[in-house]
Amino acid sequence: MLAIVGGTVLTPTEELKGATVLVEGKTITAVGTDVDVPSDARVIDATGKYVIPGLIDAHCHTGLFPDGVGWKESDGNETTDPITPHLRAIDAVHPEDMAFADLRKWGVTTINTGPGSANLVGGQTAVIKTRGRTVEEMLVKAPAGMKMALGENPKRVYGEQKKLPSTRMGNAGLLREWLTKARNYLRKKEHAEKKGEPFEVDLKLEALSQVLTGKLPAHIHCHRADDIMTALRIADEFGIRDVVLIHATEGYKVADILAERGVPCVVGPILFSRTKYELRGMDPRNPVELSRAGVKVAIQTDQMSAVKYILFDAALAVREGMDEGEALKAITLYPAEILGIDDRVGSIAPGRDADLVVLAAHPFDVARSRVELVLIEGEVVHRAGGSA
């Protein structure tokens, strides 16, 4: 048994000063200012420090695009076919990627990783912990989302190959074509099951049809406001209700619409340059405006080892006017809720995984908030000044 005592615990729904977090095995068993510490517990003194849940990035590509290697060994984009819903991140994640060690040292304990945005439909993402010898040991949830992409990337990748899509019209048209195929596939499958007839499974359509039935959320990469509206338009046409917008760079332009529809946004990266035309409207106030409008916002980095800077992205949002509590939730509780894993991670509460980070100062005091200690499922995976 382990007890972290005396620190300011940000759960993150409340602030508990001089509190104790009790851990037994892989799980948090108690948290509060009046927790009795068993005599046989190993005690970690966090007096003068802050204790927060393990940080969560709801959209990145760690483990698929190898860190420190370059594009040659990349497994994140299957650029031979714009429609690849049957591809799975778990088949490409490399647990020995050096990025995972960086993430642990900076307090990132859970990520949703998956295909890049070259394809109109890229494949299935996976939620994993940032430590483990095999993907099976790391795995929290798979599939977690169906990665789709609108805007410049698919039209550029396939336009250069003289293939469809090469325009935004082509993006929307091809996506409608395949969603229609998936809808027809479901009808034929249901008919065959009722008749007791054999039915040939199509891996692409089987995977894509899960988006139509609500079994798998559509994680749609889009930057410009018009691409955001195209994503919502197509979702309405096909009755897709579980939509998560990835990046939503110009979300602030349609924040009222997103709030009214209850569409969550995984925004970012914030610390980034305008590397292409569709990023011209990028503004660090985007998560601020979305949050104030009532949109559930998770902050993401979209990177590999740079996921470790996610706390800085959230701090920048605070500097731009985002409420501190909302900003902390945006890298802990809200990504957990958006990914459907908040029963395990994202908060410090009894029954949750003991994924904990001890910081030397307030999380958003970026000049001083050095990571002192990191636990994943009750195991110390990083300790400042020494090995785990």
ChimeraX attribute file (.defattr): number of C-alpha atoms within 10 A of each C-alpha:
attribute: neighborCount
match mode: 1-to-1
recipient: residues
	/A:1	17
	/A:2	19
	/A:3	24
	/A:4	23
	/A:5	24
	/A:6	21
	/A:7	25
	/A:8	24
	/A:9	27
	/A:10	22
	/A:11	21
	/A:12	22
	/A:13	13
	/A:14	10
	/A:15	16
	/A:16	19
	/A:17	18
	/A:18	18
	/A:19	23
	/A:20	27
	/A:21	26
	/A:22	27
	/A:23	26
	/A:24	15
	/A:25	13
	/A:26	17
	/A:27	20
	/A:28	23
	/A:29	18
	/A:30	21
	/A:31	22
	/A:32	18
	/A:33	17
	/A:34	10
	/A:35	14
	/A:36	12
	/A:37	18
	/A:38	12
	/A:39	8
	/A:40	9
	/A:41	14
	/A:42	14
	/A:43	16
	/A:44	15
	/A:45	13
	/A:46	23
	/A:47	15
	/A:48	14
	/A:49	21
	/A:50	26
	/A:51	34
	/A:52	26
	/A:53	31
	/A:54	28
	/A:55	32
	/A:56	31
	/A:57	27
	/A:58	29
	/A:59	31
	/A:60	24
	/A:61	24
	/A:62	29
	/A:63	26
	/A:64	25
	/A:65	28
	/A:66	23
	/A:67	19
	/A:68	11
	/A:69	11
	/A:70	9
	/A:71	11
	/A:72	8
	/A:73	11
	/A:74	15
	/A:75	20
	/A:76	24
	/A:77	19
	/A:78	18
	/A:79	17
	/A:80	12
	/A:81	15
	/A:82	26
	/A:83	20
	/A:84	26
	/A:85	24
	/A:86	18
	/A:87	21
	/A:88	20
	/A:89	27
	/A:90	23
	/A:91	11
	/A:92	17
	/A:93	23
	/A:94	19
	/A:95	21
	/A:96	14
	/A:97	19
	/A:98	17
	/A:99	22
	/A:100	24
	/A:101	18
	/A:102	18
	/A:103	24
	/A:104	27
	/A:105	22
	/A:106	23
	/A:107	32
	/A:108	30
	/A:109	30
	/A:110	28
	/A:111	26
	/A:112	27
	/A:113	28
	/A:114	33
	/A:115	30
	/A:116	25
	/A:117	26
	/A:118	24
	/A:119	28
	/A:120	28
	/A:121	30
	/A:122	29
	/A:123	29
	/A:124	28
	/A:125	26
	/A:126	28
	/A:127	28
	/A:128	23
	/A:129	23
	/A:130	26
	/A:131	20
	/A:132	14
	/A:133	10
	/A:134	13
	/A:135	20
	/A:136	11
	/A:137	13
	/A:138	18
	/A:139	17
	/A:140	19
	/A:141	16
	/A:142	16
	/A:143	20
	/A:144	25
	/A:145	27
	/A:146	29
	/A:147	26
	/A:148	29
	/A:149	28
	/A:150	27
	/A:151	23
	/A:152	21
	/A:153	21
	/A:154	27
	/A:155	26
	/A:156	16
	/A:157	20
	/A:158	21
	/A:159	15
	/A:160	12
	/A:161	13
	/A:162	11
	/A:163	14
	/A:164	19
	/A:165	24
	/A:166	19
	/A:167	17
	/A:168	17
	/A:169	14
	/A:170	18
	/A:171	23
	/A:172	19
	/A:173	15
	/A:174	18
	/A:175	21
	/A:176	16
	/A:177	11
	/A:178	17
	/A:179	21
	/A:180	16
	/A:181	16
	/A:182	22
	/A:183	19
	/A:184	14
	/A:185	18
	/A:186	18
	/A:187	12
	/A:188	13
	/A:189	18
	/A:190	13
	/A:191	13
	/A:192	14
	/A:193	12
	/A:194	9
	/A:195	9
	/A:196	9
	/A:197	10
	/A:198	9
	/A:199	12
	/A:200	8
	/A:201	10
	/A:202	12
	/A:203	13
	/A:204	17
	/A:205	21
	/A:206	16
	/A:207	22
	/A:208	27
	/A:209	23
	/A:210	19
	/A:211	25
	/A:212	22
	/A:213	15
	/A:214	14
	/A:215	14
	/A:216	21
	/A:217	23
	/A:218	28
	/A:219	25
	/A:220	27
	/A:221	26
	/A:222	27
	/A:223	27
	/A:224	24
	/A:225	19
	/A:226	16
	/A:227	22
	/A:228	24
	/A:229	16
	/A:230	19
	/A:231	22
	/A:232	20
	/A:233	14
	/A:234	16
	/A:235	19
	/A:236	11
	/A:237	10
	/A:238	14
	/A:239	13
	/A:240	18
	/A:241	18
	/A:242	20
	/A:243	23
	/A:244	23
	/A:245	25
	/A:246	27
	/A:247	26
	/A:248	28
	/A:249	29
	/A:250	25
	/A:251	29
	/A:252	23
	/A:253	17
	/A:254	17
	/A:255	23
	/A:256	17
	/A:257	16
	/A:258	23
	/A:259	18
	/A:260	11
	/A:261	12
	/A:262	16
	/A:263	20
	/A:264	25
	/A:265	31
	/A:266	30
	/A:267	26
	/A:268	26
	/A:269	23
	/A:270	24
	/A:271	12
	/A:272	12
	/A:273	10
	/A:274	11
	/A:275	8
	/A:276	9
	/A:277	10
	/A:278	18
	/A:279	15
	/A:280	14
	/A:281	16
	/A:282	21
	/A:283	17
	/A:284	20
	/A:285	18
	/A:286	26
	/A:287	35
	/A:288	22
	/A:289	20
	/A:290	26
	/A:291	23
	/A:292	19
	/A:293	17
	/A:294	16
	/A:295	23
	/A:296	23
	/A:297	26
	/A:298	32
	/A:299	31
	/A:300	30
	/A:301	27
	/A:302	24
	/A:303	20
	/A:304	23
	/A:305	23
	/A:306	16
	/A:307	28
	/A:308	23
	/A:309	18
	/A:310	27
	/A:311	27
	/A:312	19
	/A:313	23
	/A:314	27
	/A:315	19
	/A:316	19
	/A:317	23
	/A:318	21
	/A:319	15
	/A:320	16
	/A:321	16
	/A:322	22
	/A:323	15
	/A:324	16
	/A:325	14
	/A:326	24
	/A:327	27
	/A:328	27
	/A:329	27
	/A:330	29
	/A:331	27
	/A:332	30
	/A:333	25
	/A:334	27
	/A:335	31
	/A:336	27
	/A:337	17
	/A:338	22
	/A:339	19
	/A:340	14
	/A:341	17
	/A:342	17
	/A:343	13
	/A:344	18
	/A:345	28
	/A:346	30
	/A:347	26
	/A:348	29
	/A:349	22
	/A:350	16
	/A:351	15
	/A:352	21
	/A:353	26
	/A:354	29
	/A:355	30
	/A:356	29
	/A:357	25
	/A:358	27
	/A:359	25
	/A:360	19
	/A:361	19
	/A:362	19
	/A:363	24
	/A:364	20
	/A:365	13
	/A:366	13
	/A:367	10
	/A:368	12
	/A:369	17
	/A:370	18
	/A:371	21
	/A:372	22
	/A:373	24
	/A:374	30
	/A:375	23
	/A:376	24
	/A:377	22
	/A:378	20
	/A:379	16
	/A:380	16
	/A:381	19
	/A:382	22
	/A:383	16
	/A:384	13
	/A:385	8
	/A:386	7
	/A:387	9
	/A:388	13
